[in-house]
Amino acid sequence: MSRTPVLEMRGIAKTFGHFHALKGVDLTVFPGEIHALMGENGAGKSTLMKILAGAYTATGGEIRIDGQPFNIKGPKDALAAGITLIYQEMQLAPNLTVAENIFLGSELSRGGLVQRKEMAARAQAVIDRLGAQFSATDLVMKLTIAEQQQVEIARALHRNSRILVMDEPTAALSSRETHRLFELILRLRDEGMAIIYISHRMAEVYELSDRVSVLRDGQYVGSLTRDRLNASELVKMMVGRPLSDLFNKERDIPLGSPRLNVHHLTDGKKVQPCSLQVRSGEIVGLAGLVGAGRSELAQLIFGVRKATGGMIEVDGEPVVIHSPRAAIENGIGFLTENRKEQGLFLELAAQENITMATLERDATFGMLNRKKAQSISDDAIALLNIRVPHSQVRAGGLSGGNQQKLLISRWVAIGPRILILDEPTRGVDVGAKSEIYRIMNQMARKGVAILMISSELPEVVGMSDRVYVMREGSIAGELPGRDISQESIMTLATGVNDTHHQAVQP
């Protein structure tokens, strides 16, 4: 690896109004290096890369390419410097062919006519170099997400890019597609390309990176070489505290009377008759393999799905929940696992997303009480440490962790008696996870009954007072606190060794 940096970013600062997104960040990248960039959501990773790609202009600092100052005022300057940023959301024209996407903005023409055959031939040569299985003449809309990603990489190679930035490239890929992508990334590195790899997935960083740089709160914390990588040190750099403090489940919260009682609830399809109970101040985990019926059971309780049998009690009183509105009226909040498609209104402001569930309650003679809405959103933003410059910022422009906290704040705002959290920390980094766990503890201490669905076993073990495990649409068993372990959960979830576990049957 050459010791002459291909890229140096020195003292990079960026402000949005009074909000300091970056505060003098340094980053040095060498040719033939996979350089992971880590930090909790909102730490400034994407902002720094958008400055490198010319999407943002830095407020201060200097960028050097091959040791020489290089002024990047826009995307064309970045391309001239050999920099390509592959965003998490693909920047492709789906109705055009692969070749047309690769040459987009630099089409070959002769006598005013676009030379489509020549473009296709040159594009196919790049595609073959990648080892891709599609053709230059295929429409992009017909390709898989993994193949579309390869089109983005092919475009970078066509442009003779020397620095390739990849932002969460495996977010929508299967394990097989991820493995193929890793093989390609390693091959590009060996050919001398510098790759900046943004990810919050520790396993990927361990597998790929030669070096890791960490940002926290818009500042550069430090870098670790591959031989010095360890999870505890990385987590401490990212969140400012050791890995052992991540869950910090408060075990001294007094438990009250049963707040949620579910009796033989079923939809006659995905969910067989299920019974469970959550007490005031209790965090109860709902575990199981994918497809076990956990989310469907939660949707039955919240009125998203129609129950064909069973009964729900809230604070000892039977309730009829035939819609989410009825659930909210009974003090039940529900954080969906799919925040972008089923939870957030991406084009609306943070404030509007926070107050969405309280609009009717807080209206005055049918009119929106703007002053109250502002107060509620400001309090929620402060309580959950949502990193936004102001409450009117568009929700779709926030990081994944801040979007998740925005959704949680919506349900905090209704003052729930019961809160159902479906995959509360999916797709967020350790810093955002820690803050979500903190607010869960805080709400439990206020007497809220929390039912948490999670596929992350360490999360279930670390945060639950009790755990119900589902298998094939039914409750397979219940684990009290002393018996909660990853092994006991998997025993129930898979049905293996069913006679030897210590679970208490419901």
N, C-alpha and C positions, 0 to 999 in steps of 0.2 A: 504494500500500500504506500503510495506516494505521501511524503510528509509536507508537500505543498498543498494547502487547502484549495479545493475548487470553489468553496463558498465560505465567506466569513460575514456574519451579521454582528455588528458591534453597536452596543448601546441603543438597540431599537426601542423606540417609544411610540405609543399610539394612544390618543385620547379621543373619546366620543363625547363632546361637550365637557362636562366636569368629571366624566368617568374615565379613569386611567386603566385601559385594557392591558397595556404593556408598559413596563417601567424599566427601561435600560437593559433589554435582553441581549445576551450574547449567544451565538451558535456558530460552531466551526465544523465543516464537513469536508471529508477527503474523498478523492476519486476511489472507486472500488471499495466503497464502504456502505454497509447498511446501518444507518444511524436512526435509532428509534427516538421518537420525541414523545415523552409521557408527561402526565399531569392530570389532575382532576378536571372534570368538565368546567369550563369557564376560566381555566388557568391561563389561557392565551395562546394555546397551540395553533388553533385554526386561524386566529388573527395574525399571528406571526407568519404563517405560510401564505396567507392571502396577500400580505405585504410583499413577500418574496415573488408571488405570481403576478403582482401588479394590480390585483383587485382592490387593494387598499393602498393608500400612500402613507408612509411612516410620518409621524409627527417629529421624530428626531432619530439620530443614529446614522450609521453608514453601512452599506453593503459592498463587499469586495468579491469579485470573480477573478480567480487565478491571481490573487494578490493586488489587483487593480480596482480602484473605486469604480462602481457601476451604478448609475442612477436609474432606478426602476420607477417610472412614472405611470406605467400602464401595462396591460398584458403583452403588447407588442415588444416592449423592452425586455420583459421576462423571456419571451420566446427567442429574442435575439441573443440573450445570454445563455440559451440552452436549458431553460428551466420549464418543466411541465408539471402542473398540479392536477392529479386525478382526484376529483372531489368524491365524497361518499355518494352523492346523488349524481348519476351519470350526466355528462354534458354532451349528449349525442342527439342527432336528428333522427328519430326512429323511422321516418318515412323515406330516408335516403339509403343508398347502398353502403356497404362497408367502405368501399373505395372512395365514395363521395364524402363520407365522414372523415376519412383519413386526410383527404386533400381539402377539406372545408376551409375556405379562406385563402387557399393557395392553389386553385385549380389550374391544370395545364390547358392552355388554349393555343390555337394556331388559326390565324385569319379570323379571329373573333368567334371561333367554334371550340367548344370544350372537347378535349381529346380523351373521351371516356375509356376507350380501349387501352390507351397508354397508361392512364391512371389506374385502371384495373390491373394491368400487368405489373406495374411498380408496387401497387398495394399488395398483390398476391405474393410478391417476393418477400415483403416484410412479414406477412402473415405466415408464410412457410418458415421463415427464420424463427418465429415464435413457436412453431409446432402446433398452431391452431388448426381446428378441424372444419372451420367454415370457409366460405369462398368470398372473394372480394366483391362479387356481384350480388351476394345475399343482402336482403333488406335487414337493417339493424333491428327492426321491430320483431323479427322472427328469431332472434338470438336469445340465448339464456343470459341471465345477469353476469355469469362468469365469462361468457363469450363477449358480451358488451365491454367488460373490463379489459379483455384482451384487445379489443378495437382501440380503446383509449391508450393502451401501452403501445400498440402498433403506430398510432398517430405520433406518439412521443418519439419513437424510433425513426419514423419518417422525417421528423423535424430535426434529427440529429441531437436530441436532447442529451445533456450530460448530467443533469440533476433531475431526478424523478421523485416527486412528492406523492405519497399515497396516504389518503385520509380514511382510516378504518376500512380497508379494502375487503375484509372478510365478513363484514356485517351481514351480508345477505347470501353468503356462500355455504354450500354443504361442506362436510369434512373432506370429501374427495376433491371437490373444486378448490378448497383451500390448499390442499396438499400440492395440487398442480400449480397453483399460483406461487407457492413458496419455491417450487423447483425453478420456475421462470425468474423469480426475483433473484435467486442465488446465481442463476446463469448470467443475468444482466450485471450483477455485481462483479462476477469474475471477468466480464468483458470490459470492466473499468467504469461502469456507471456509478454515480453517487445516488443512493436511494435514502430518502428521508421517510421513515415509516411511522405514522401516527396510529397508536392503538392503546386501548386500556386493558387488553388481554395479556396477562403476564406470560402465559405459555407461549404465545406467538413471539413476544419480545425475547424470551430466552432462546427460542429456536433459531431466530433469524439474525438478531442484532450483533454488530461488532462493537458498537458503543450506544449508550443511552444517555440522553440529556433530559433533565426534568425541569418543568416550570411549575411555579406555585404562585397564585395570586398575581399573575402578570409579571413575575420576576424569575430570572434564571437562578436555579438552586445549585446545580452542579451536574457533572457527568460521571458515568461509570463505564469502564471498559468491560468487555465480555467476561474476563477472568475474575472480576470483582462483583458480578451481578449476584444479588440475593434478594429474596422477596421482602424481608424485614427492612433492609436498607432502602429499597425503592419506595416502599409504602411510607416510611418515615420521611423521605425526601418529598414525597407528593403531598402528604397531609400534615406533616409536622409532628407526628406522634407514631409510636411503634405499632406493629401489626396486632399485638396482643390487646390493644385498646380499641380495636375496630368495632366489635359488637357492643361491649360495655352494657350488657343487659342488666337492668336494675332488678335484683331479686327480692328487694324488701318492700315492693309495692303491695299494700294490703288488698286482698281480693274480696270483692263484695258478693252480693247475691247474683244468681244467674240473670244476665241481661239479654242474651239471645238463646232461645231454645228452638231447635229444629226437630220436628217429630215426623219421621217416615216420609220426608219430602221426596217427590219423584216427578219426572216428566214422562215416565213410561217408555223412554227411549234410552238416552245416554246415561241418565241417573236413575238407579234403582232406589227403593226407599232408604233414605239416609237420615240418621239422627245424630245431632251433636249439640254441644252446649258451650257457651263462652260467658264467663263471669265478668262482672265489672272490674276493671283494672288488670285483666288477664290478656296475654298475647298467646293465642292458640294457633299452632301451625297446622296447615292442611297440605300433606305431602302425598306423593305418588308419582308413578311414571307418566310420561306424556300420553294423553288419551285415556287416562284413568277416570276422568269426569270431574276433576276439581273445579275448573273454570265454569263448567256447566252448572254445578251445584251452587256456586257463588251467584251465577246469573239467575237461578231460580229464586234464591233468597232476596235478590234485589229487584225482581220483577221483570228482568230483561227476557227471560224465558217463561213460558206458561207452565205452571205446575198442574199435574193431573191428579195428585193426591198428596196427603200430608198436611201438616200445620206448622205455623211459625208463631212463637210467642216473643214479645218484647217486654222486658221487666214484668214477666208473669202474666201478661195479658195477651190473649189471642189477637192476631192482627191479620188482615187480608191485604196481601201485597200483589196487585195485579199489574203494576207498572212501576218504573223507576220513581215517578212522582210520588206514588203512594209510599214507597220505601223511604224517600227523603222526608216525607211528612211524619214518618214514624222514627225519624232520627237515625237512618241507616245511610252511610256513605259507601261508595264502591269505586275503588281505583282499578280501572280496566288494565289488562296486560298489554293491550295494543293502544298506546297513548296517541299515536299519530292518526290512526284511522277511526278509533272509537272514543277517544278521550278529549283531545285538544281541538280547539278551533284555531288552526294554524295561522289564518289570515287576520285574526282578531288580536287585540292588545292583551298584554299580560293581565291587566286589571279586569278586562271583560271575561277572560278565562277563569279568573279566581272567583268572581262574583256570579258566575253563570247559574249556580245552584241556589243562590239567595235573592235573585232578582225579584221574584214574586213576594217573598217575605218582607223585603225592605222597601218595596214600592210605596209611595204616598199617593193615595187616590189613583192608582194605576199608572203613576208616573215614576220613572227611575229617579231614585234619590242619589244624585251624583256625589254629593258630599259624603254620604255614608259609604257608598261604593269605594270612593277614594281612600277613606279611612280603613275599611276592611282590607283592601289590597295592600296598602302601605304596611299595616300590621302583619299581614301574612308574609310579605316579602322580607320583613325584618326577622320574623320568627323562624322562618325556614332558611334564612341566609341565601335567598334567591339572588343571583348575581345579574342584575339588570341596571342599566343607567337610570331608568325611570319606569313607572308602571304602564306607560303607553307604548312600550316597545312591542313589536310584533312577536307573538309566541313562536311562530315558525322559524325565526332567526336565532332562537336560543339554543344553547348546547343541550345534549340529551339529558344530562343530570338536572339542569335548571328547568327543562320541560317537565320532568318527572316531579320535581318539587312544586312546580306550578300546579300540577294536577292534584297533588296531595293537599296543597293549600286551599283548593276549592272545597274539599271535604272538611278541612279544619274550620273553614268559614261558617259551615252550617251548624257547628257545635254538636257533632254527632254523639249519639249514645253508643252506636255500633259502627265500626269501620272495617270494611272488607278490603284487603289489599291483595291484588292478584299480581304476582311477580313485581313487588315494589321497587327492586333495584336492578331490574333487567336493563342491560345496555348502558349502565352508568359506572363510573370509576369508583375507586375505593373512597375517595374524599366525599363524593355525593352519597355513597352508601352509608358512611359514618353519620352524616347529617340526617339521613332518613331514619336510621336507627335511633338517633337522639330524639327526634320528634315522636317516634313510636313510643319510646319510654315516657316521654313527657305527657302524651295523651293518655297512656295507660294510668299514669299517676293521677290524672284528673278523673279517672273512673270510666274511661271509654273501654268498651270490649272490642278487642282487635282479633279478627280472623285473617291470618296471613297465609296465602298460597305461594309456595316457592319451589322451584326446581333445584335450587342451590342448597344442598344438604348442610354445609357448614352454617348457612344462614338460618335454616330451620332449627338446627341444634343450638346455635348461639343465641337465638332470640325468643324461643318458645318456652312457655310455662308447661304446656301440654301439647301433644301432637296427635292429630287424627291422620291415618294413612288410608288412602283410597286405592282400590284395585278393581278394574273392570266395572266402574260405575257404582260400587258399593263401598261402605266404610269397612276396611279389612281389620282395623283394630285401633286402639287408643293407647298412647304411651304417656305415662305420667313423667314428671320432670326427671326423676332419678333414673328412668329407663331410656331416656332419649339419647340415641347415638345414631351415627350414620348406618351402622350395621343393623340395628334393630328396625330402623325405618325401611331399609332395603329388603329385609326379611319379609316384612308385611307387604311391601309394594310388589314384590315378585311372587309371593306365595311359597317361597323356598323355605324348607325347614320349619313349616308352620306350627308344628307341635312343640318346638323347643324355645320359642321366643317368650319373653316375659311380659308381653303386652296385656293390658286389661281390655277384655272384649267389651264393646259398647252394649 
